[in-house]
Amino acid sequence: MENFKGQPRLPKFAVPKRYDLQLKPDLSACKFAGSISIDVDIVAETRFIVLNAAELSINPGSVSFSPRNSSKVFDPKKVELVEEDEILVLDFAEALPLGLGVLAIGFEGILNDRMKGFYRSTYEHNGEKKNMAVTQFEPADARRSFPCWDEPSFKATFKITLDVPSELVALSNMPVIEEKVNGPLKTVSYQESPIMSTYLVAYVVGLFDYVEDHTSDGIKVRVYCQVGKANQGEFALKVAVRTLELYKDYFAVPYPLPKLDMIAIPDFAAGAMENYGLVTYRETALLYDEQHSAAANKQRVATVVAHELAHQWFGNLVTMEWWTHLWLNEGFATWVSYLATDSIFPEWRIWTQFLDELTDGLRLDGLAESHPIEVEINHAAEIDEIFDAISYRKGASVIRMLQSYLGAECFQRSLASYIKKHAYSNAKTEDLWAALEEGSGEPVTKLMNTWTKQKGYPVVSVKFKDQKLEFEQSQFFSSGWLGDGQWIVPITFCCGSYDKKKSFLLQTKSENYDVKEFASDTNKSAWIKLNVDQTGFYRVKYDEELAARLRYAIENKYLTPTDRFGILDDSFALCMARQLPLTSLLTLMGAYREELDYTVLSNLISITYKVGRIAADARPELMDNINQFFINIFQYSAEKLGWDATQGESHLDSMLRGEILTALAMLGHKETLSEASRRFDAFLKDRNTPLLPPDTRKAAYVAVMQTVTSSNRAGFDSLLKIYRETDLSQEKIRILGSLPSCPDQGIIREVLKFSLSPEVRSQDAMYALAVSKEGREVAWTWFKENWDLILKTYGSGFLITRFVSAVVSPFASFEKVKEVEEFFANRSIPSIARTLKQSLERVNINANWVKSIQAEENLGEAMQELAYRKY
């Protein structure tokens, strides 16, 4: 018995083949009863059966094992549920016969309110509050709904039956084969599923409307949502039908199930979950309201739907063998969702926007407390923390880098053969590399091991000397430390023109490249750009001469948006790492004053926020000039776009308008603040006024909050009123994300208190944590005071990590690091350990950056000149 405790994985002497599961949820008492018969293959001599179970009461008298080839029934002499290991140990008096048998177990459980396992979500119908029952089993929570082998490699088939109130809709992975109504209850039976992992099992019970369509080969696709919101599912439905057809061709394998349901759940921790044939979503990721959703909401719905449907092949049909290979699921689905979205909406230029994913991956992976893409998992509690920017965004970025290196056609062909080979089973990272190596003839395993088995990435320094480019790689850390990692780096570069692109693999620490053939292009003013289109997962540091040429090329619009983005983002990262003075970064930012590309400007805006916060800590006396300089940078695009949309304008301009106006409001730009106030007043009188459409609402809300104080709170109260009136999640989140931008500490305290009130769904509270720099201390005090409540509400899921990083990371002093460490000394839990270390590392990085800016000479004069320069 003791041998089974404290183990990361289940023993392999018994293997499940088929589950026959019957559940009866009670939505008013918030509990459920169930029974399960599992076809089990005993493959090694044992008198034990060990499987997963958590938070269930097992009825010992109901447990038995019946071998197929014998009439004997084995009853366990001991049934023990080990809660700390989430295992159920069945101890039989004698060894069980080898071969197939049926394990029967009766059990009961609670429909919890923690958005994991089999849980309850609330909604209103005709003014009455009701419960629905929902599942969320990834990564390791199927065990909270029924006893099972809850690891991805134990694939089996599932036959599910639900006993539910007869007026409700009951959905599962497979189509319904029979509904038997018996008075107030009905028994709903579903087709048996194909072989699949437990984390993909799903069932939902509640009141829903739906819209329906079919793919060209007859797959029925439905979008379910709350009663009265069906029309908001139309956009996602259209995207889903087209995406399924696109993936069928791309993967050269048809969608494996007879139907696909997608359903919006009001209380939902993640963005969405790819359960086989029954994909669950937050409302904000599935529903689109023509009148009240912004362009950014539309894009979010399309990319999330494309991501989840990619999993139906990559994850569900072919499943990672263990959570170490989670990135295969998430990195791949992220990358291919861009491929699908680009195919359906080419005008969105989504591959340029992919750079946001790349940047998020680079920012997290620049920390010493990052982790490799392939990370050892020794306990189920550790899994949640790797659903992060490394698994998703670095994962997607290295796949994009590899696809760019191997070529699109070869990559697609090799993927199709990988999926065919591993369909209905499990795979490891090495299996994907083997398929790509076989298809391309390139040393993929050798190349990619340097990117997935070690954490971090290189910064490639480049100098131009004697008609040679000198390249040198070293591990990049945001802290400025020098690391000793080394990579095989796919280098690409252009000299003076995109017609002449060179590429090679940098396999050593340094290398020279003769550019005599570019003699005519490498004259004094010709630019040289590395990592063309930012396809490589690395940073580039140019010598001063090359950097000046690139600045000139940006000002004269010689470079593509992706390259303009990359130069800016690398310079910001180098400045944070104290390898580039702030003056140099600000001078470069000035070259973007006529920038109009959405993705480039969006990154420029987020950089101004970050630089503004650090500069305010380091040199508060320069803030007027710094803010004026930032306003000047955005003035050109703001004037071009204005507040009002033009007929037939692009999706990207619609998104950019809101971001630019929000930035100007945050910078205190007087004209923006007064115009926002005028439009907000019109909106208060008439919610359908054309003066404040969804795309500019957040800008107006943020502007209103800039002038709110404890003694002048009308704008705050008006926003709370709008929040309470709307039933659109996207609008509620727009407001929640705007409230904490207020500089008044008393108001921030109220906002934070509101975020934990019953008026805010628990998955949405973190939107209220993005407090102004004036609100950091208030947020930290509030966090400490409410830690027990936060732990109780969020302690068992990944959302608690969002609280820790949002509240801790914005600080910039060594004293705060000590204070935070002291607070957590006896409060830390395994699921936040990694996030806490990362957040404290960020505070140290910020504190060192502040010190270096304080020591920067001539910053004052440079700022004066930049702020009032006439162009």
TAHU-V80651 format. One record per residue. N is the residue number from 1. RES is the residue in one small letter. OMEGA is omega in whole degrees, -180 to 180 (none if undefined). Layout:
<<N & RES & OMEGA> <N & RES & OMEGA>>
//
This chain:
<<1 & m & -177> <2 & e & -178> <3 & n & -173> <4 & f & -176> <5 & k & 175> <6 & g & -180> <7 & q & 180> <8 & p & -176> <9 & r & -180> <10 & l & 173> <11 & p & -173> <12 & k & -177> <13 & f & 176> <14 & a & -175> <15 & v & 180> <16 & p & 179> <17 & k & -176> <18 & r & 176> <19 & y & 172> <20 & d & -170> <21 & l & 175> <22 & q & -179> <23 & l & 177> <24 & k & 180> <25 & p & 175> <26 & d & -171> <27 & l & 179> <28 & s & 178> <29 & a & 179> <30 & c & 174> <31 & k & 177> <32 & f & 174> <33 & a & -179> <34 & g & 172> <35 & s & -177> <36 & i & 172> <37 & s & -176> <38 & i & 172> <39 & d & -174> <40 & v & 176> <41 & d & 177> <42 & i & -171> <43 & v & 177> <44 & a & -175> <45 & e & -180> <46 & t & 169> <47 & r & 179> <48 & f & 162> <49 & i & -178> <50 & v & 177> <51 & l & -178> <52 & n & 170> <53 & a & 179> <54 & a & 177> <55 & e & 176> <56 & l & 169> <57 & s & -179> <58 & i & 176> <59 & n & -174> <60 & p & -178> <61 & g & -178> <62 & s & -173> <63 & v & 176> <64 & s & 176> <65 & f & -178> <66 & s & 178> <67 & p & -179> <68 & r & -170> <69 & n & -179> <70 & s & 180> <71 & s & -178> <72 & k & 176> <73 & v & 180> <74 & f & 175> <75 & d & -179> <76 & p & 177> <77 & k & 180> <78 & k & 177> <79 & v & -178> <80 & e & 175> <81 & l & -179> <82 & v & -171> <83 & e & -176> <84 & e & 177> <85 & d & -180> <86 & e & 178> <87 & i & 175> <88 & l & -178> <89 & v & 178> <90 & l & -176> <91 & d & -179> <92 & f & -176> <93 & a & -178> <94 & e & -179> <95 & a & 180> <96 & l & -180> <97 & p & 178> <98 & l & 178> <99 & g & -173> <100 & l & 174> <101 & g & -179> <102 & v & 176> <103 & l & -180> <104 & a & 180> <105 & i & 172> <106 & g & -174> <107 & f & 174> <108 & e & 180> <109 & g & -179> <110 & i & 169> <111 & l & -171> <112 & n & 179> <113 & d & -175> <114 & r & 174> <115 & m & 175> <116 & k & -175> <117 & g & 176> <118 & f & -170> <119 & y & 179> <120 & r & 173> <121 & s & -177> <122 & t & 176> <123 & y & 179> <124 & e & 175> <125 & h & -176> <126 & n & 176> <127 & g & -178> <128 & e & -180> <129 & k & -179> <130 & k & 174> <131 & n & 165> <132 & m & 177> <133 & a & -171> <134 & v & 174> <135 & t & 167> <136 & q & -171> <137 & f & 179> <138 & e & 4> <139 & p & -169> <140 & a & -175> <141 & d & 171> <142 & a & -180> <143 & r & 177> <144 & r & -180> <145 & s & 176> <146 & f & 177> <147 & p & -176> <148 & c & 171> <149 & w & -166> <150 & d & 176> <151 & e & -172> <152 & p & -175> <153 & s & 178> <154 & f & -178> <155 & k & 180> <156 & a & 174> <157 & t & -176> <158 & f & 174> <159 & k & -171> <160 & i & 176> <161 & t & 180> <162 & l & 171> <163 & d & -172> <164 & v & 174> <165 & p & -168> <166 & s & -179> <167 & e & -175> <168 & l & 173> <169 & v & 177> <170 & a & -177> <171 & l & 172> <172 & s & -176> <173 & n & -172> <174 & m & 178> <175 & p & 177> <176 & v & 173> <177 & i & -179> <178 & e & 172> <179 & e & 178> <180 & k & 180> <181 & v & 179> <182 & n & -178> <183 & g & -176> <184 & p & -179> <185 & l & 171> <186 & k & 176> <187 & t & -177> <188 & v & 179> <189 & s & -177> <190 & y & 174> <191 & q & 176> <192 & e & -177> <193 & s & 166> <194 & p & 180> <195 & i & -176> <196 & m & 179> <197 & s & -177> <198 & t & -175> <199 & y & -179> <200 & l & 177> <201 & v & -180> <202 & a & 169> <203 & y & -178> <204 & v & -180> <205 & v & 179> <206 & g & 177> <207 & l & -177> <208 & f & 165> <209 & d & 175> <210 & y & 168> <211 & v & -170> <212 & e & 173> <213 & d & 179> <214 & h & 172> <215 & t & -177> <216 & s & 178> <217 & d & 166> <218 & g & 176> <219 & i & 179> <220 & k & -179> <221 & v & 178> <222 & r & 169> <223 & v & 179> <224 & y & 176> <225 & c & -179> <226 & q & -180> <227 & v & 179> <228 & g & -177> <229 & k & -171> <230 & a & -177> <231 & n & 179> <232 & q & 178> <233 & g & -174> <234 & e & -177> <235 & f & 180> <236 & a & 180> <237 & l & 179> <238 & k & -179> <239 & v & -177> <240 & a & -178> <241 & v & -179> <242 & r & -178> <243 & t & 178> <244 & l & -179> <245 & e & -180> <246 & l & -179> <247 & y & 178> <248 & k & 179> <249 & d & -174> <250 & y & -178> <251 & f & -180> <252 & a & 177> <253 & v & -180> <254 & p & 174> <255 & y & -166> <256 & p & -175> <257 & l & -179> <258 & p & -180> <259 & k & 172> <260 & l & 173> <261 & d & 173> <262 & m & -173> <263 & i & 180> <264 & a & -178> <265 & i & -177> <266 & p & 178> <267 & d & -173> <268 & f & -170> <269 & a & -177> <270 & a & 173> <271 & g & 180> <272 & a & 180> <273 & m & -169> <274 & e & -179> <275 & n & -177> <276 & y & 174> <277 & g & 178> <278 & l & -175> <279 & v & -180> <280 & t & -176> <281 & y & 159> <282 & r & 179> <283 & e & -176> <284 & t & -177> <285 & a & -178> <286 & l & -173> <287 & l & 179> <288 & y & -178> <289 & d & -176> <290 & e & -174> <291 & q & -171> <292 & h & 176> <293 & s & 179> <294 & a & 178> <295 & a & 179> <296 & a & 178> <297 & n & -179> <298 & k & -179> <299 & q & 179> <300 & r & 180> <301 & v & -177> <302 & a & -176> <303 & t & 179> <304 & v & 177> <305 & v & -180> <306 & a & 179> <307 & h & -176> <308 & e & -179> <309 & l & 175> <310 & a & 180> <311 & h & -179> <312 & q & 173> <313 & w & -173> <314 & f & -176> <315 & g & -176> <316 & n & 179> <317 & l & 173> <318 & v & -171> <319 & t & 177> <320 & m & -177> <321 & e & 179> <322 & w & -172> <323 & w & 172> <324 & t & -176> <325 & h & 179> <326 & l & -176> <327 & w & 177> <328 & l & 177> <329 & n & -167> <330 & e & 178> <331 & g & -178> <332 & f & -179> <333 & a & 178> <334 & t & -178> <335 & w & -173> <336 & v & 177> <337 & s & 176> <338 & y & 178> <339 & l & -179> <340 & a & -178> <341 & t & 180> <342 & d & -180> <343 & s & -178> <344 & i & -177> <345 & f & -176> <346 & p & -177> <347 & e & 179> <348 & w & -179> <349 & r & -171> <350 & i & 179> <351 & w & 173> <352 & t & 180> <353 & q & 177> <354 & f & -178> <355 & l & 175> <356 & d & 177> <357 & e & -179> <358 & l & -178> <359 & t & 178> <360 & d & 178> <361 & g & -179> <362 & l & -178> <363 & r & 180> <364 & l & -174> <365 & d & 175> <366 & g & 180> <367 & l & 175> <368 & a & -179> <369 & e & 173> <370 & s & 177> <371 & h & 177> <372 & p & 175> <373 & i & 176> <374 & e & -173> <375 & v & 179> <376 & e & 177> <377 & i & -177> <378 & n & -179> <379 & h & -179> <380 & a & -178> <381 & a & -178> <382 & e & -171> <383 & i & -176> <384 & d & -173> <385 & e & 180> <386 & i & 169> <387 & f & -170> <388 & d & -176> <389 & a & 177> <390 & i & -178> <391 & s & -177> <392 & y & -165> <393 & r & 173> <394 & k & 177> <395 & g & -179> <396 & a & -176> <397 & s & 179> <398 & v & 174> <399 & i & 178> <400 & r & 179> <401 & m & -179> <402 & l & 179> <403 & q & 179> <404 & s & -179> <405 & y & -176> <406 & l & -175> <407 & g & -171> <408 & a & -173> <409 & e & 180> <410 & c & -179> <411 & f & -178> <412 & q & -179> <413 & r & -179> <414 & s & 178> <415 & l & -179> <416 & a & -178> <417 & s & 176> <418 & y & -178> <419 & i & 178> <420 & k & -175> <421 & k & -173> <422 & h & -180> <423 & a & 180> <424 & y & 174> <425 & s & -175> <426 & n & -179> <427 & a & 175> <428 & k & 178> <429 & t & -178> <430 & e & -179> <431 & d & 178> <432 & l & 179> <433 & w & -179> <434 & a & -179> <435 & a & -179> <436 & l & 178> <437 & e & 180> <438 & e & -177> <439 & g & -173> <440 & s & -175> <441 & g & -180> <442 & e & -179> <443 & p & -172> <444 & v & -177> <445 & t & -179> <446 & k & -179> <447 & l & -170> <448 & m & 177> <449 & n & -180> <450 & t & -178> <451 & w & -176> <452 & t & -175> <453 & k & 174> <454 & q & 180> <455 & k & 175> <456 & g & -178> <457 & y & -178> <458 & p & 160> <459 & v & -180> <460 & v & 178> <461 & s & -179> <462 & v & 178> <463 & k & 178> <464 & f & -174> <465 & k & 177> <466 & d & 179> <467 & q & 177> <468 & k & 170> <469 & l & 178> <470 & e & -180> <471 & f & 174> <472 & e & 179> <473 & q & 170> <474 & s & -177> <475 & q & -180> <476 & f & 170> <477 & f & 178> <478 & s & -180> <479 & s & -177> <480 & g & 177> <481 & w & 174> <482 & l & 179> <483 & g & -178> <484 & d & 177> <485 & g & 175> <486 & q & -174> <487 & w & 167> <488 & i & -168> <489 & v & 174> <490 & p & -179> <491 & i & 170> <492 & t & 175> <493 & f & 176> <494 & c & 177> <495 & c & 172> <496 & g & -178> <497 & s & 179> <498 & y & 180> <499 & d & -176> <500 & k & -178> <501 & k & 179> <502 & k & 176> <503 & s & 174> <504 & f & 177> <505 & l & 175> <506 & l & -173> <507 & q & -179> <508 & t & -178> <509 & k & -178> <510 & s & -179> <511 & e & 175> <512 & n & 179> <513 & y & -178> <514 & d & -179> <515 & v & 179> <516 & k & -179> <517 & e & 178> <518 & f & -171> <519 & a & -177> <520 & s & -177> <521 & d & -175> <522 & t & 175> <523 & n & -170> <524 & k & -172> <525 & s & -175> <526 & a & -180> <527 & w & 174> <528 & i & -177> <529 & k & 176> <530 & l & 177> <531 & n & -175> <532 & v & -178> <533 & d & 175> <534 & q & 179> <535 & t & -179> <536 & g & -180> <537 & f & 178> <538 & y & 177> <539 & r & 178> <540 & v & 176> <541 & k & -178> <542 & y & 172> <543 & d & -172> <544 & e & -178> <545 & e & -179> <546 & l & 180> <547 & a & -180> <548 & a & 179> <549 & r & 180> <550 & l & 178> <551 & r & 178> <552 & y & -179> <553 & a & 178> <554 & i & -179> <555 & e & -177> <556 & n & 173> <557 & k & 178> <558 & y & -171> <559 & l & 178> <560 & t & 177> <561 & p & -178> <562 & t & 180> <563 & d & 176> <564 & r & 178> <565 & f & -175> <566 & g & -179> <567 & i & 179> <568 & l & -175> <569 & d & 178> <570 & d & -179> <571 & s & 177> <572 & f & -179> <573 & a & 180> <574 & l & 178> <575 & c & 178> <576 & m & -179> <577 & a & 177> <578 & r & 176> <579 & q & 180> <580 & l & -179> <581 & p & 178> <582 & l & 179> <583 & t & -179> <584 & s & 179> <585 & l & -178> <586 & l & 178> <587 & t & 178> <588 & l & -179> <589 & m & 178> <590 & g & -180> <591 & a & -177> <592 & y & -174> <593 & r & 177> <594 & e & -179> <595 & e & 178> <596 & l & -179> <597 & d & -176> <598 & y & -173> <599 & t & -180> <600 & v & -179> <601 & l & 180> <602 & s & 178> <603 & n & 178> <604 & l & 179> <605 & i & -177> <606 & s & 176> <607 & i & 179> <608 & t & 178> <609 & y & -175> <610 & k & 180> <611 & v & 180> <612 & g & -180> <613 & r & -178> <614 & i & -179> <615 & a & 180> <616 & a & 176> <617 & d & -173> <618 & a & -174> <619 & r & -175> <620 & p & -178> <621 & e & -179> <622 & l & -170> <623 & m & 179> <624 & d & 180> <625 & n & -179> <626 & i & 179> <627 & n & 179> <628 & q & 179> <629 & f & 179> <630 & f & 178> <631 & i & 180> <632 & n & -179> <633 & i & -174> <634 & f & -176> <635 & q & -175> <636 & y & -178> <637 & s & 180> <638 & a & 180> <639 & e & 179> <640 & k & -174> <641 & l & -177> <642 & g & 179> <643 & w & -171> <644 & d & 179> <645 & a & 175> <646 & t & -178> <647 & q & 173> <648 & g & -179> <649 & e & -175> <650 & s & 174> <651 & h & -176> <652 & l & 177> <653 & d & 178> <654 & s & 180> <655 & m & -176> <656 & l & -178> <657 & r & -179> <658 & g & -177> <659 & e & -180> <660 & i & -178> <661 & l & 176> <662 & t & 180> <663 & a & -180> <664 & l & 178> <665 & a & -180> <666 & m & -180> <667 & l & 177> <668 & g & -179> <669 & h & -169> <670 & k & -177> <671 & e & 179> <672 & t & -179> <673 & l & -177> <674 & s & 178> <675 & e & 178> <676 & a & -179> <677 & s & 180> <678 & r & -177> <679 & r & 179> <680 & f & 178> <681 & d & 179> <682 & a & -180> <683 & f & 179> <684 & l & -179> <685 & k & -176> <686 & d & -176> <687 & r & -179> <688 & n & -179> <689 & t & 177> <690 & p & -179> <691 & l & -179> <692 & l & 177> <693 & p & -175> <694 & p & -175> <695 & d & -179> <696 & t & -177> <697 & r & -178> <698 & k & 179> <699 & a & -180> <700 & a & -179> <701 & y & 179> <702 & v & -180> <703 & a & -180> <704 & v & -177> <705 & m & -180> <706 & q & -176> <707 & t & 179> <708 & v & 173> <709 & t & -180> <710 & s & -179> <711 & s & 180> <712 & n & -166> <713 & r & -175> <714 & a & -178> <715 & g & 179> <716 & f & -179> <717 & d & 179> <718 & s & 179> <719 & l & 177> <720 & l & 179> <721 & k & 179> <722 & i & 180> <723 & y & -176> <724 & r & -177> <725 & e & -173> <726 & t & 172> <727 & d & 179> <728 & l & -177> <729 & s & -178> <730 & q & 180> <731 & e & 178> <732 & k & -178> <733 & i & 175> <734 & r & -179> <735 & i & -180> <736 & l & -179> <737 & g & -179> <738 & s & -175> <739 & l & -174> <740 & p & 178> <741 & s & -179> <742 & c & 179> <743 & p & -176> <744 & d & -173> <745 & q & 179> <746 & g & 179> <747 & i & 179> <748 & i & 179> <749 & r & 179> <750 & e & -179> <751 & v & -179> <752 & l & 178> <753 & k & 179> <754 & f & -175> <755 & s & 180> <756 & l & -180> <757 & s & 179> <758 & p & 180> <759 & e & -178> <760 & v & 177> <761 & r & -169> <762 & s & 179> <763 & q & -176> <764 & d & -174> <765 & a & -175> <766 & m & 176> <767 & y & -178> <768 & a & -176> <769 & l & -177> <770 & a & -171> <771 & v & 175> <772 & s & -179> <773 & k & 178> <774 & e & -174> <775 & g & -174> <776 & r & -177> <777 & e & 179> <778 & v & -178> <779 & a & -179> <780 & w & 179> <781 & t & 179> <782 & w & -180> <783 & f & -179> <784 & k & -179> <785 & e & -175> <786 & n & -174> <787 & w & -177> <788 & d & 179> <789 & l & 179> <790 & i & -179> <791 & l & -179> <792 & k & -176> <793 & t & -170> <794 & y & -169> <795 & g & -174> <796 & s & -178> <797 & g & -176> <798 & f & -175> <799 & l & 180> <800 & i & 179> <801 & t & 179> <802 & r & 178> <803 & f & -176> <804 & v & -176> <805 & s & -178> <806 & a & -176> <807 & v & -174> <808 & v & -171> <809 & s & -175> <810 & p & -178> <811 & f & -175> <812 & a & 178> <813 & s & -180> <814 & f & 179> <815 & e & -178> <816 & k & 178> <817 & v & 180> <818 & k & -177> <819 & e & -179> <820 & v & 179> <821 & e & -180> <822 & e & -179> <823 & f & -175> <824 & f & -175> <825 & a & -180> <826 & n & -179> <827 & r & -174> <828 & s & 176> <829 & i & -174> <830 & p & -173> <831 & s & 176> <832 & i & -172> <833 & a & -177> <834 & r & -178> <835 & t & -180> <836 & l & 179> <837 & k & 180> <838 & q & -178> <839 & s & 179> <840 & l & 177> <841 & e & 178> <842 & r & 179> <843 & v & 177> <844 & n & 178> <845 & i & 179> <846 & n & -177> <847 & a & 178> <848 & n & 179> <849 & w & 177> <850 & v & -179> <851 & k & -177> <852 & s & 178> <853 & i & 178> <854 & q & -178> <855 & a & -175> <856 & e & 178> <857 & e & 175> <858 & n & -180> <859 & l & -179> <860 & g & -180> <861 & e & -179> <862 & a & -179> <863 & m & 179> <864 & q & -178> <865 & e & -178> <866 & l & -176> <867 & a & -175> <868 & y & 178> <869 & r & 177> <870 & k & -180> <871 & y & none>>
//
